[in-house]
Amino acid sequence: MIVSLMDPATDLDGVLDVEEQSFTNPWTREMYLNELAHSRVARVYVLRAEGRVIGFCSVWLILDELHINNLAIHPDARGRGLGTLLLDRVLGAAAQDGARRATLEVRRSNDTARRLYRRMGFEMVGTRRNYYTSPVEDALILWREGLVPPGDAVESG
Ligand SMILES: CC(C)(COP(=O)(O)OP(=O)(O)OC[C@H]1O[C@@H](n2cnc3c(N)ncnc32)[C@H](O)[C@@H]1OP(=O)(O)O)[C@@H](O)C(=O)NCCC(=O)NCCS
């Protein structure tokens, strides 16, 4: 398993495939290219296995805040710890680049994602009423505090 920044030339088709299989309002090729071309804070990380993109995580790094916009694993590869691994690597990379806290929104009904985020130390701080469409649903706003670069973690015990 390799986690790295997306190279649009080789990875974008794979990201779009995972995106389309994962979300009811998927981002398009143009949205990704625009995001990467015009935003100095945007990054997309990809998880590859055997040369194929099987997951991605798109983020904005704004000063010491990591805003996680999307996280998805190909349906064929879910339930094996890969979403957890990808998010862990992204948080580590962002912490190395100065992030100290991370935030994201998740559908209230998305139990799998909510459990994953709880495992990774995210806590609910609020909601946005009817934030999502297709279907309309509330977003839960989660934050994870105290990010530290992987090498700086304090050993306990
Ligand atoms: C949310 C999502 C990214 C999770 O990815 P994933 O790779 O399935 O996540 P994980 O495998 O790390 O964790 C999922 C479950 O598999 C379990 N699991 C992890 N490793 C496992 C293994 N080796 N064998 C069996 N189960 C395992 C985890 O314990 C977890 O179970 P739980 O939810 O009951 O606690 C994925 O479901 C997805 O792409 N969903 C659609 C898009 C989406 O909703 N994204 C989130 C938007 S906010």
The ligand as an ORCA input file, in Angstrom:
! r2SCAN-3c Opt
* xyz 0 1
  C     -16.033      5.485      4.957
  C     -15.040      4.641      4.180
  C     -13.951      5.568      3.607
  C     -14.386      3.634      5.129
  O     -13.374      2.933      4.409
  P     -12.944      1.430      4.834
  O     -11.689      1.115      4.114
  O     -14.088      0.519      4.669
  O     -12.652      1.667      6.395
  P     -12.005      0.634      7.411
  O     -11.875     -0.709      6.760
  O     -10.768      1.269      7.925
  O     -13.080      0.599      8.540
  C     -14.393      0.124      8.228
  C     -14.731     -1.094      9.060
  O     -13.940     -2.205      8.665
  C     -13.418     -2.821      9.842
  N     -12.153     -3.468      9.519
  C     -10.938     -2.889      9.492
  N      -9.998     -3.804      9.161
  C     -10.657     -4.973      8.985
  C     -10.248     -6.272      8.636
  N      -8.958     -6.568      8.397
  N     -11.198     -7.217      8.495
  C     -12.506     -6.932      8.712
  N     -12.948     -5.705      9.069
  C     -12.026     -4.744      9.194
  C     -13.221     -1.692     10.783
  O     -13.162     -2.142     12.125
  C     -14.458     -0.911     10.532
  O     -15.560     -1.504     11.190
  P     -16.599     -0.611     11.996
  O     -17.046      0.470     11.055
  O     -17.670     -1.577     12.322
  O     -15.882     -0.079     13.178
  C     -15.730      3.831      3.052
  O     -16.794      3.115      3.614
  C     -16.258      4.680      1.906
  O     -15.527      4.988      0.950
  N     -17.552      5.043      1.972
  C     -18.199      5.835      0.916
  C     -17.696      7.260      0.946
  C     -17.914      7.911      2.295
  O     -18.969      7.789      2.891
  N     -16.867      8.642      2.741
  C     -16.943      9.403      3.982
  C     -17.463     10.758      3.687
  S     -17.439     11.786      5.128
*
